[in-house]
Amino acid sequence: MRALLLGSACAGTLAVAMPAVAQTASGNTQATDVGEVIVTATRRSERLQDVPLSVTAYSQETLTAKGIVGYEGLAVETPGVVLNRPSANFNNFTARGIATNGYGANLQSTVAVYIDELPISTIGNTTVLDPNLYDVERVEFLRGPQGTLFGSGSLSGALRILTKKPDPSGFDASVLVDLGMTGSDSLRQRYNGMVNVPLVEDKLAVRAVGFVRNEEGYVDNIGLARKSNSNDLDAWGGRISLLWAPTDRLSVRLLASYEDSEPRDSSLINPNLGHDTRATDRLDLFQGQLVSYNATVEYQFNGAQFTSSSTLSGFDQKFFVDLAGTFLPVGATPTPTSIAFGLDATAYMDTFVEEVRLASDPGGRWDWVVGGFFLDRRLDVDYNYRSRPDYLAFRGFTGLPGEYYQRQYNHTKSQELAGFGEVTYRFSDQLWVTGGLRYGGFEAQSFVEGGYTSNYLLQALTPGNGRALTVTQVAPVTGVKAKETGPSYKISVSYKPVPNITTYATLATGFRTPVVNGFAGRPSVVNPSDIIIPAGADSDDLTNYEIGLKGRFLDGRLTANLAAYWIDWKNIQVQANRVSDSVQFATNIGAAFSRGLEFEIVGAPAEGLTIGVNGAFNEAEVSKLTPTEAAISGAGEGVRLASPRFQGAAFFNYAFDLAPEARANLSATVQRVGKFPGMFPYVPGRPGVLQPTYDYTEAYTNVNATFAVAFDRWTVGAYVENLFNSRKVTYVHPEAFLVSRYAEQRPRTIGVRVGRDF
């Protein structure tokens, strides 16, 4: 790790490894080529150059070199990908323009996120944990639909975080400390450590990883007494794994992990109040605790490897948010007499996942993988809609059992069962064909366990004080069971005109599971003639047509990856909002297309020097819509989807000997992201009427740089993120109920990193 710790905090946008730089006995260096990368994006080990899809891969050394500790760094480094992350634990990836907004309330993510074999991506209006990326084997970002091997939710891509296994061959340990200052007074502290201990040489080992993060906030909340730097973050966790390899053929890995992430407030701001300023009546909380247990068994048969992975996880979360913007003019700031309206939702999700597969050994004329997948999940959500004691007293409202005017306790049970397979036939070393099929079934059913509601909102909107509110009990309800079965498939042809260039053409499909609306059938208590919440949304369908080229030139000192695609997206799942009370629900609308070009180019023109660029051009818009679909969704034909037309980055990295025992590294990255709309433009239920909240993000540029020196086992570096302190808007929340609904670039952060290998 020591030499690669020298890299930038965001030192490059590589689809391949950093150039290898070997150190001779005399201390001089000799540059070699841009290294090969082996990935498992097809569930078997293959050279990245031979995989017929767009993949960006990162080793742990590359992650450490670039200072990538979470989702934000991955989004910077991956072409065609946008991270909608307005606040900690509020994450939603967009790949290749497949998004109607950056939030996706009630909807399954369009990019599946896996930690090993556990899918952790859920729906948009839940807390989505930002996992710690320390001591991982590799991270792979697969772009384009991955439904064949990764199932539902991989509509436009899949992100795989693969943790490191214990190593029974020897002892190993490392620490990494990162101390930074954000803005003028916000200290950022990140501590990471790993220890690997062999218990029986070459047979049994244990590996433990731990981390602690304490990051002072930089956003002021003027609606609170404690207004300064309210968005502090405390996070900690770790994992411990045991590997037993009694023979060369058999291995058993047991893994337990825990992560607790507790931001104290949201980072969303209100530009009318100035930079880094927001206003809510309480702290908005997006907090989560994820615990998981995994057992993986691998057995090497003659000619094929068997893998069984069983995972049990629990995810507890808080989603507390001030909804007062619902009843305020756009841009207004809440006052003590504004209608108090908030949601304190707590959720508990238990998931069991089992995947078994058998994959052929590589190198034959036929390569294949076949397997089965089973997921069983229960999600409990307690919806607690609140007023505020001082507001209730101000209006003279009585009759509520506390400050909560509505409580509803729901749970949803869902199951997914699928079989999958993929086979490659090689006509020759120059030409091969790959086909894949997944056929599965999904079912989900929601249950209302009880609760109560009241006429609070109606009375709050009616002039006059001193009223007794009417409280009505919510009867238990069994919702309609949503079921769907069907195939997902892909086919590709790969051709090598010369040994160092691979071209391919791929057709692939993806899907999301049906969505069950938690408030299905409920009328509005504010306006009973408004829309009745429908039962849910059917699965949407997506087909991706792609051609690509991957090449290595100049004796391996230059690599280039290019991909062009056309995506046909039909029966689109969208979030809609009922106008009268802002209740969210899911439904389907017509069709959209997305077309684009992605590129990654990396070169090593001289000893110690690496330069590179990557980027993506994209055009995505609604192409087909009925009048009814337009009315309910706020969309329109020709309306852009929520993605930039261009994003890209350029970097350089220069390594040189500062002294015989000291290797120095200087690097910098410039990232550019274009503007894009944060939502559909029209008011649901009022076609052609522009939403007062409709807005765009801002085009922005981000510059990061670092200088570091590596000694024998120590590495010391200084870095700066957002060098020019750009404060552009990077996210616009699509819903009116938030007063503070914009996210800006994080202020300039200057810091040091110190690493030690043992």
C-alpha positions in Angstrom: 0.0 0.0 0.0 2.8 2.4 0.8 3.8 3.6 -2.7 0.2 3.9 -3.8 -0.8 6.0 -0.8 1.0 8.7 -2.6 -1.8 9.2 -5.1 -4.2 12.1 -5.2 -7.4 12.4 -3.1 -9.0 12.1 -6.5 -6.0 11.5 -8.6 -7.4 10.0 -11.7 -10.3 8.6 -13.5 -9.0 5.2 -14.5 -10.8 2.1 -15.8 -7.5 0.3 -15.3 -4.8 0.1 -12.6 -2.3 2.9 -12.0 0.9 2.4 -14.0 3.2 0.0 -12.2 6.4 1.7 -11.0 9.0 -0.7 -9.7 11.8 0.3 -7.4 15.3 -1.1 -8.0 17.9 -1.9 -5.4 19.7 1.4 -6.1 16.5 3.3 -5.4 16.0 4.3 -9.0 12.6 3.8 -10.6 11.6 2.3 -13.9 8.2 2.9 -15.5 6.3 0.0 -16.9 3.0 -0.2 -18.7 -0.5 0.6 -17.6 -1.4 -2.5 -15.7 -3.9 -5.3 -16.5 -7.0 -5.5 -14.3 -8.9 -8.7 -13.5 -12.6 -8.3 -12.6 -15.5 -10.7 -11.7 -18.3 -8.6 -13.3 -19.4 -11.8 -15.1 -19.2 -13.9 -11.9 -15.9 -15.4 -13.0 -12.5 -13.9 -13.2 -11.7 -12.2 -16.6 -9.4 -9.5 -17.9 -11.2 -6.2 -18.0 -10.3 -5.8 -21.6 -12.3 -9.0 -22.5 -15.5 -8.2 -20.7 -18.2 -7.0 -23.2 -19.6 -4.2 -21.0 -18.5 -0.9 -19.5 -16.7 -1.5 -16.2 -14.6 0.8 -14.0 -12.6 -1.1 -11.4 -10.7 0.1 -8.4 -8.3 -1.9 -6.2 -7.9 -1.0 -2.5 -4.5 0.6 -3.4 -6.2 2.8 -6.0 -9.0 3.8 -3.6 -6.4 4.7 -1.0 -4.3 6.6 -3.4 -7.2 8.7 -4.5 -8.6 9.2 -1.0 -11.9 7.5 -1.9 -13.7 6.5 1.3 -17.3 6.4 0.1 -19.8 6.9 -2.8 -18.7 10.5 -3.6 -15.3 9.5 -4.7 -16.6 6.7 -6.9 -19.0 9.1 -8.7 -16.1 11.5 -9.4 -14.0 8.7 -10.9 -16.7 6.9 -13.0 -17.8 8.2 -16.4 -21.6 8.4 -17.0 -22.4 8.2 -13.3 -24.0 10.9 -11.1 -24.4 10.6 -7.3 -27.4 12.4 -6.0 -26.2 12.8 -2.4 -27.6 15.9 -0.8 -26.7 14.8 2.6 -24.9 11.9 4.4 -26.8 8.6 4.1 -29.0 10.1 1.4 -27.6 8.3 -1.6 -29.0 7.5 -5.1 -26.8 6.8 -8.1 -27.8 7.7 -11.7 -26.1 5.9 -14.6 -26.5 6.7 -18.2 -29.2 9.2 -17.6 -31.8 6.7 -16.3 -33.5 8.9 -13.7 -36.7 11.0 -13.6 -35.3 12.9 -10.6 -32.4 12.5 -8.2 -34.5 11.3 -5.3 -36.7 8.4 -6.5 -39.1 8.4 -3.6 -41.0 5.1 -3.3 -38.9 3.6 -6.1 -36.2 1.0 -6.2 -32.9 2.5 -7.2 -31.9 2.2 -10.9 -28.4 1.2 -9.8 -28.0 -1.9 -7.6 -25.5 -1.6 -4.8 -23.9 -4.8 -3.4 -21.6 -5.4 -0.5 -20.2 -8.8 -1.4 -23.5 -10.7 -2.2 -25.8 -8.5 -0.1 -27.9 -5.9 -2.1 -28.1 -2.8 0.1 -29.8 -0.4 -2.2 -33.5 0.1 -1.4 -36.1 2.8 -2.3 -35.5 6.5 -2.6 -37.2 7.8 0.4 -35.2 5.7 2.9 -31.9 6.2 4.5 -29.2 4.6 2.2 -26.0 4.0 4.1 -22.7 5.3 2.8 -20.4 2.3 3.5 -16.8 2.7 4.5 -14.3 1.7 1.8 -11.2 0.6 3.7 -9.5 -2.8 3.1 -11.7 -3.9 0.3 -10.5 -6.3 -2.4 -12.0 -4.3 -5.3 -14.8 -2.0 -6.3 -16.5 -2.5 -9.7 -18.9 -0.1 -11.3 -20.8 -1.9 -14.1 -22.7 0.5 -16.4 -25.7 -0.6 -18.4 -28.4 -3.0 -17.3 -27.1 -6.0 -15.3 -30.4 -7.9 -14.8 -29.0 -11.2 -16.0 -26.5 -11.7 -13.2 -27.5 -9.1 -10.6 -31.3 -9.1 -10.8 -33.8 -6.4 -10.0 -32.7 -2.9 -9.3 -29.7 -3.1 -11.7 -31.8 -1.2 -14.4 -28.9 0.9 -15.5 -25.9 -0.5 -13.6 -24.5 -2.3 -10.6 -21.9 -1.2 -8.0 -20.1 -4.1 -6.3 -18.0 -3.6 -3.1 -15.9 -6.7 -2.6 -14.3 -7.0 0.8 -10.9 -8.6 1.4 -10.6 -12.2 2.6 -8.3 -13.2 5.5 -4.9 -14.3 4.4 -3.6 -17.5 6.1 -0.1 -17.1 4.6 1.2 -14.4 7.0 0.6 -11.5 9.4 -0.5 -8.1 8.1 -1.7 -4.9 9.6 -2.2 -1.3 8.5 -3.5 2.0 9.7 -4.6 5.2 7.9 -5.3 8.5 9.6 -6.9 11.4 7.7 -7.2 14.8 9.4 -8.7 17.7 7.4 -10.2 21.1 7.9 -13.4 22.0 6.0 -14.0 25.7 5.5 -12.5 27.7 8.3 -13.5 25.8 11.4 -14.8 22.3 10.7 -12.4 19.5 11.7 -12.7 16.2 9.8 -11.2 13.1 11.4 -11.1 9.6 9.8 -9.3 6.7 11.4 -9.0 3.2 9.8 -7.2 0.1 10.9 -6.8 -3.6 9.8 -5.1 -6.6 11.2 -4.8 -10.0 9.6 -3.6 -12.9 11.8 -2.9 -16.5 10.5 -4.1 -19.0 13.1 -3.0 -22.1 11.2 -0.4 -21.5 8.5 -2.0 -21.7 5.0 -5.2 -23.1 6.6 -6.9 -20.7 9.0 -6.8 -16.9 9.4 -8.9 -14.1 10.9 -9.0 -10.5 9.6 -10.5 -7.5 11.4 -11.2 -4.0 10.1 -12.4 -1.0 12.1 -13.0 2.6 11.4 -14.1 5.8 13.2 -15.2 9.0 11.5 -15.9 12.3 13.3 -16.7 15.2 11.0 -17.7 18.6 12.2 -20.5 20.2 10.3 -20.3 23.3 8.1 -24.0 24.1 7.6 -25.9 26.5 9.9 -29.5 25.8 10.8 -31.0 29.2 11.7 -34.3 27.6 12.8 -32.6 26.0 15.8 -31.1 27.3 19.0 -28.0 25.2 18.2 -27.6 26.7 14.7 -23.9 26.6 14.1 -22.3 23.7 12.0 -25.4 21.5 12.6 -24.6 18.7 10.1 -21.9 16.9 12.2 -21.3 13.3 11.3 -20.3 10.5 13.7 -19.8 7.0 12.1 -18.1 3.9 13.3 -18.0 0.2 12.5 -16.0 -2.7 11.4 -16.0 -6.3 10.3 -14.3 -9.5 11.3 -14.0 -12.5 9.0 -12.6 -16.0 9.5 -11.3 -18.1 6.6 -10.8 -21.8 6.8 -9.1 -23.6 3.8 -8.6 -27.2 4.9 -7.7 -28.3 1.4 -6.6 -26.6 -1.9 -10.2 -27.2 -3.2 -12.4 -26.1 -0.2 -12.7 -22.8 1.6 -15.2 -21.5 4.1 -15.5 -17.8 5.0 -17.5 -16.4 7.9 -18.1 -12.7 8.1 -19.8 -10.4 10.5 -19.9 -6.6 10.0 -21.5 -3.6 11.6 -21.8 0.1 10.6 -23.4 2.9 12.5 -23.7 6.3 10.7 -25.3 9.2 12.6 -25.3 12.6 10.9 -26.8 15.2 13.2 -28.6 17.2 10.5 -29.1 17.3 6.8 -26.7 19.3 4.6 -29.5 20.6 2.3 -29.6 24.4 2.3 -31.8 27.3 1.2 -30.0 29.6 -1.3 -32.3 32.4 -0.2 -30.6 32.3 3.2 -27.0 32.2 1.7 -24.4 29.6 1.4 -24.4 26.8 4.0 -27.6 27.9 5.6 -30.9 26.1 6.2 -34.0 26.5 8.4 -36.0 23.7 10.0 -37.9 23.4 13.3 -35.8 20.4 14.3 -32.8 18.5 13.1 -33.4 16.4 10.0 -32.1 12.9 10.7 -31.0 10.4 8.1 -29.3 7.8 10.3 -28.7 4.1 9.9 -27.2 1.0 11.5 -26.4 -2.0 9.3 -25.4 -5.4 10.7 -24.8 -8.4 8.5 -23.6 -12.0 8.7 -22.3 -14.0 5.8 -21.2 -17.5 5.2 -19.5 -18.3 1.9 -18.5 -21.8 0.8 -16.3 -22.4 -2.2 -15.3 -25.7 -3.7 -13.1 -26.3 -6.7 -14.3 -29.2 -8.8 -12.4 -30.5 -11.8 -13.2 -27.8 -14.4 -15.7 -25.7 -12.3 -15.9 -23.8 -9.1 -19.0 -24.0 -6.8 -20.0 -21.0 -4.6 -22.7 -20.7 -2.0 -23.2 -17.4 -0.2 -25.7 -17.0 2.6 -26.3 -13.5 4.1 -28.5 -12.3 6.9 -28.8 -8.6 7.6 -30.6 -6.0 9.6 -30.9 -2.4 8.8 -32.4 0.1 11.3 -32.9 3.6 10.2 -34.3 7.0 11.0 -35.8 9.3 8.4 -36.9 12.5 10.2 -37.7 15.5 8.1 -39.4 18.9 8.4 -42.2 19.1 5.8 -43.2 22.7 6.5 -42.4 23.8 2.9 -45.7 22.2 1.8 -47.7 25.1 3.0 -45.2 28.0 2.4 -44.6 30.1 -0.6 -41.6 29.0 -2.6 -38.5 30.5 -1.1 -40.2 31.5 2.2 -38.6 30.8 5.6 -40.7 29.1 8.3 -41.7 31.2 11.3 -43.0 30.1 14.7 -46.5 30.6 13.4 -46.1 28.6 10.2 -48.0 25.3 10.0 -46.0 22.7 11.8 -45.7 19.6 9.6 -43.0 16.9 9.9 -42.4 13.2 9.4 -40.5 11.1 11.9 -40.3 7.7 10.2 -38.4 4.8 11.7 -37.8 1.7 9.7 -36.5 -1.8 10.4 -35.4 -4.1 7.5 -34.5 -7.7 7.8 -33.1 -9.5 4.7 -32.0 -13.0 3.9 -30.1 -13.6 0.6 -28.9 -16.9 -0.7 -27.0 -17.3 -4.0 -25.5 -20.5 -5.3 -23.6 -20.7 -8.6 -21.3 -23.0 -10.5 -18.7 -21.3 -12.8 -16.5 -23.0 -15.3 -12.7 -22.6 -15.1 -11.5 -20.1 -17.6 -9.5 -20.8 -20.7 -11.7 -23.3 -22.6 -13.8 -22.9 -25.7 -16.9 -22.8 -23.5 -17.1 -20.5 -20.5 -20.3 -20.6 -18.4 -21.9 -19.8 -15.1 -25.2 -21.1 -13.8 -26.9 -20.3 -10.5 -29.9 -19.5 -8.4 -30.9 -16.5 -6.2 -33.3 -16.2 -3.4 -34.2 -13.0 -1.4 -36.6 -12.8 1.6 -37.2 -9.3 3.1 -39.4 -7.7 5.6 -39.5 -3.9 5.9 -41.3 -2.3 8.9 -42.0 1.4 8.7 -43.6 3.5 11.4 -44.9 6.8 9.9 -45.2 9.4 12.6 -46.5 12.7 11.3 -46.0 15.5 13.8 -47.1 19.0 14.6 -45.3 20.8 17.4 -46.3 21.6 21.0 -45.9 25.3 20.7 -47.9 25.5 17.5 -50.7 23.4 18.9 -50.8 25.8 21.9 -50.7 28.8 19.6 -53.7 27.6 17.6 -55.5 26.2 20.6 -55.8 22.7 19.1 -56.6 19.9 21.6 -57.5 16.3 21.4 -54.2 14.8 20.1 -52.4 12.2 22.1 -49.2 14.2 22.0 -47.6 16.1 19.1 -48.2 13.4 16.5 -51.4 14.0 14.6 -51.1 10.8 12.5 -49.4 7.5 13.1 -49.5 4.5 10.8 -47.6 1.3 11.3 -46.9 -0.6 8.1 -44.8 -3.6 7.0 -44.1 -5.1 3.6 -43.0 -8.6 2.9 -41.2 -9.4 -0.4 -39.6 -12.3 -2.0 -37.5 -12.8 -5.1 -36.6 -16.2 -6.6 -34.6 -16.5 -9.8 -32.4 -18.8 -11.8 -29.7 -17.4 -14.1 -27.0 -18.5 -16.5 -24.5 -17.1 -18.9 -22.4 -18.9 -21.5 -19.6 -17.8 -23.8 -18.6 -19.7 -26.9 -15.2 -18.9 -28.4 -15.0 -19.6 -32.1 -11.4 -18.5 -31.9 -9.1 -16.3 -29.9 -10.4 -13.4 -32.0 -14.2 -14.0 -31.9 -16.6 -15.1 -29.2 -20.3 -14.8 -28.4 -21.9 -14.5 -25.0 -25.5 -15.0 -24.0 -27.2 -14.7 -20.7 -30.7 -15.3 -19.2 -32.3 -14.8 -15.9 -35.9 -15.9 -15.2 -37.4 -15.1 -11.9 -40.5 -14.2 -9.9 -41.1 -11.5 -7.4 -44.0 -10.8 -5.0 -44.6 -8.2 -2.4 -47.5 -7.4 -0.1 -48.0 -4.5 2.4 -49.9 -4.6 5.6 -51.3 -1.7 7.7 -51.1 -2.8 11.3 -53.0 0.1 12.8 -52.5 3.6 14.0 -54.6 6.8 14.0 -55.2 9.9 11.9 -56.9 13.2 12.5 -58.2 16.3 10.8 -55.2 18.4 11.9 -54.1 19.5 8.5 -57.6 20.5 7.5 -58.0 22.6 10.7 -54.5 24.1 10.3 -55.4 25.4 6.9 -58.7 26.8 8.2 -58.6 30.3 9.9 -59.5 30.4 13.6 -58.2 29.0 16.8 -59.4 26.9 19.8 -60.6 23.7 18.2 -60.8 20.1 19.4 -59.3 17.9 16.8 -61.0 14.7 15.7 -58.9 11.5 16.0 -59.8 8.4 14.0 -58.3 5.0 14.5 -56.7 3.3 11.4 -58.0 -0.2 10.9 -55.6 -3.0 10.0 -55.6 -3.6 6.2 -54.1 -6.3 4.1 -52.8 -4.9 0.9 -53.0 -6.4 -2.6 -50.2 -8.8 -3.3 -48.1 -7.6 -6.2 -46.6 -10.4 -8.4 -44.5 -10.5 -11.5 -42.5 -13.1 -13.3 -40.4 -12.8 -16.4 -37.0 -13.0 -18.1 -34.1 -10.7 -18.4 -31.5 -11.4 -21.0 -28.4 -10.2 -22.9 -26.4 -11.2 -25.9 -23.1 -9.9 -27.1 -20.5 -10.5 -29.8 -16.8 -9.8 -29.2 -14.1 -9.5 -31.8 -10.4 -8.8 -31.6 -9.0 -7.4 -34.9 -5.6 -7.5 -33.3 -4.4 -9.0 -30.0 -4.5 -5.7 -28.0 -7.9 -4.4 -29.2 -11.3 -5.8 -28.2 -14.5 -4.6 -29.8 -18.0 -5.7 -28.8 -21.7 -5.2 -29.5 -24.2 -6.0 -26.7 -27.9 -6.0 -26.2 -29.0 -6.3 -22.6 -32.2 -5.8 -20.6 -32.9 -4.7 -17.0 -35.9 -4.3 -14.7 -37.1 -3.1 -11.4 -39.6 -5.0 -9.2 -43.2 -3.8 -8.8 -43.9 -1.2 -6.2 -46.6 -1.4 -3.6 -47.9 2.0 -2.3 -48.1 2.1 1.5 -51.1 4.4 1.4 -53.0 2.7 -1.4 -56.7 3.5 -1.5 -56.4 6.5 0.8 -58.3 9.7 -0.1 -56.9 13.1 0.9 -58.2 14.6 4.1 -57.5 18.0 2.7 -59.4 17.6 -0.6 -61.4 14.4 -0.8 -61.9 15.0 -4.6 -58.1 14.7 -5.2 -56.4 11.6 -6.5 -57.0 8.3 -4.7 -53.7 6.7 -4.1 -53.4 3.7 -6.5 -52.2 0.2 -5.5 -48.7 0.6 -6.9 -46.6 0.5 -10.0 -45.7 -2.4 -12.3 -42.2 -3.2 -13.3 -40.6 -1.0 -15.9 -38.6 -2.3 -18.8 -35.3 -1.2 -20.2 -33.3 -2.4 -23.3 -29.7 -1.2 -23.8 -28.0 -1.4 -27.2 -24.2 -0.9 -26.9 -21.0 -1.0 -29.0 -17.6 -0.6 -27.4 -13.9 -0.8 -27.9 -11.1 -1.5 -25.4 -7.5 -1.2 -26.4 -3.9 -1.2 -25.3 -1.4 0.7 -27.4 2.3 1.7 -27.5 3.5 -1.4 -25.7 0.9 -1.0 -23.0 1.7 2.6 -22.2 -1.7 3.8 -23.4 -5.2 2.4 -22.8 -8.5 3.5 -24.2 -12.1 2.3 -23.4 -14.9 3.7 -25.5 -18.7 2.8 -25.4 -21.7 4.2 -27.3 -25.2 3.2 -26.3 -28.9 3.7 -27.0 -31.4 2.9 -24.2 -35.1 2.3 -24.7 -37.0 2.7 -21.4 -40.7 1.8 -21.3 -43.5 1.7 -18.7 -41.3 4.0 -16.5 -41.8 3.8 -12.7 -42.2 7.4 -11.5 -42.8 9.2 -8.2 -45.9 11.2 -8.2 -47.2 13.6 -5.5 -50.8 14.2 -4.6 -51.3 18.0 -4.9 -53.5 18.6 -1.8 -51.4 16.9 0.9 -48.1 16.0 -0.8 -48.6 12.3 -0.2 -46.2 10.4 -2.4 -47.1 7.3 -4.5 -45.6 5.3 -7.4 -47.1 4.8 -10.8 -46.1 4.1 -14.4 -45.8 6.4 -17.5 -44.9 5.9 -21.2 -41.4 5.8 -22.5 -38.0 7.6 -22.7 -34.7 7.2 -24.5 -31.1 7.8 -23.4 -28.2 7.8 -25.8 -24.6 8.6 -25.1 -20.9 8.1 -25.4 -18.4 7.2 -22.7 -14.6 7.3 -22.9 -11.7 6.5 -20.6 -8.1 7.2 -21.8 -5.0 6.7 -19.7 -1.4 7.1 -20.7 2.2 6.8 -19.3 4.2 9.1 -21.6 7.3 9.2 -19.5 8.9 7.7 -16.5 6.8 8.3 -13.4 4.2 10.3 -15.3 0.6 9.3 -15.8 -2.1 11.4 -17.5 -5.7 10.6 -18.3 -9.1 11.8 -19.2 -12.6 10.3 -19.0 -16.1 11.6 -19.7 -19.6 10.9 -20.9 -21.9 12.7 -23.3 -25.6 11.9 -22.7 -29.0 12.9 -24.1 -32.0 11.5 -22.2 -35.6 12.6 -22.5 -39.3 11.5 -22.3 -40.4 10.2 -25.7 -43.9 8.9 -25.2 -46.7 10.0 -22.8 -50.5 9.9 -22.7 -52.4 13.0 -21.4 -53.4 11.0 -18.3 -49.8 10.1 -17.6 -48.6 13.6 -18.1 -51.3 14.9 -15.7 -50.4 12.6 -12.8 -46.6 12.8 -13.2 -45.8 16.3 -14.2 -43.9 15.1 -17.2 -44.2 16.0 -20.9 -42.9 14.7 -24.2 -39.4 16.0 -24.9 -38.8 16.8 -21.2 -35.2 16.0 -20.1 -34.4 13.3 -17.6 -32.4 14.2 -14.5 -28.8 13.8 -15.9 -26.1 16.1 -17.3 -25.4 16.3 -21.0 -21.7 16.2 -20.2 -19.5 15.2 -17.3 -15.8 14.4 -17.3 -12.4 14.7 -15.6 -8.7 15.0 -16.5 -5.8 14.2 -14.2 -2.1 13.9 -14.0 0.1 12.0 -11.6 3.9 12.4 -11.3 6.1 10.2 -9.1 9.7 10.8 -8.5 12.5 10.0 -6.1 13.0 12.7 -3.5 15.8 10.7 -1.9 17.0 7.1 -2.1 14.6 6.1 0.6 11.8 8.5 -0.2 9.4 8.4 -3.1 7.4 11.5 -3.8 4.2 11.9 -5.7 2.3 15.0 -7.1 -1.1 14.7 -8.6 -4.2 16.7 -9.5 -7.7 16.1 -10.9 -10.1 18.5 -12.6 -13.7 17.4 -12.7 -16.5 19.0 -14.8 -20.3 18.2 -14.4 -23.0 19.9 -16.5 -26.3 21.2 -15.2 -29.5 19.1 -15.3 -33.1 19.4 -14.1 -33.9 18.1 -10.7 -37.5 16.9 -11.5 -40.3 16.9 -14.1 -41.4 20.5 -14.8 -45.2 20.5 -14.4 -47.5 20.4 -11.4 -49.1 16.9 -11.0 -52.7 17.2 -11.9 -52.3 20.5 -13.7 -50.7 19.7 -17.2 -48.7 22.6 -18.6 -48.5 24.5 -15.4 -44.9 24.9 -14.4 -44.0 23.8 -10.9 -42.8 26.8 -8.8 -40.1 24.5 -7.4 -38.8 23.4 -10.8 -35.1 24.1 -11.0 -31.8 22.9 -12.4 -28.5 22.1 -10.7 -25.6 24.3 -11.7 -22.7 23.2 -13.9 -19.6 23.0 -11.7 -15.9 22.4 -11.7 -14.0 20.6 -8.9 -10.2 20.6 -8.5 -8.4 18.3 -6.1 -4.6 18.0 -5.6 -2.1 16.2 -3.4 1.6 15.9 -2.6 2.9 12.9 -0.6 6.1 11.1 0.3 6.5 7.4 1.0 9.3 6.0 3.1 9.9 2.4 4.1 6.6 1.7 5.9 5.2 5.2 6.4 3.5 7.5 4.0 2.8 11.1 4.7 0.7 13.4 2.4 -1.0 16.7 2.2 -4.1 17.2 0.1 -6.8 19.8 -0.9 -10.3 19.0 -2.1 -12.3 21.6 -4.0 -9.2 23.8 -4.4 -11.0 26.9 -5.6 -13.8 26.6 -3.1 -16.5 26.3 -5.8 -20.0 26.4 -4.2 -22.3 25.4 -7.0 -25.6 23.7 -6.6 -25.2 19.9 -7.2 -28.7 18.7 -6.2 -32.3 20.0 -6.3 -34.9 18.1 -4.3 -38.0 17.5 -6.4 -40.6 17.9 -3.7 -42.1 21.1 -2.4 -42.3 20.1 1.3 -38.7 20.9 2.0 -37.8 24.5 2.6 -34.1 23.7 2.4 -34.0 21.6 -0.8 -30.6 22.4 -2.4 -27.2 20.8 -2.0 -23.9 22.6 -2.7 -20.4 21.5 -3.2 -18.6 20.8 0.0 -16.4 23.8 1.0 -12.7 23.6 0.4 -11.1 20.9 2.6 -7.3 20.9 3.4 -5.8 18.0 5.2 -3.1 15.4 5.8 -3.0 11.6 5.5 -0.6 9.4 7.4 -0.4 5.7 6.6 1.6 2.9 8.2 2.1 -0.8 7.2 3.2 -3.3 9.7 
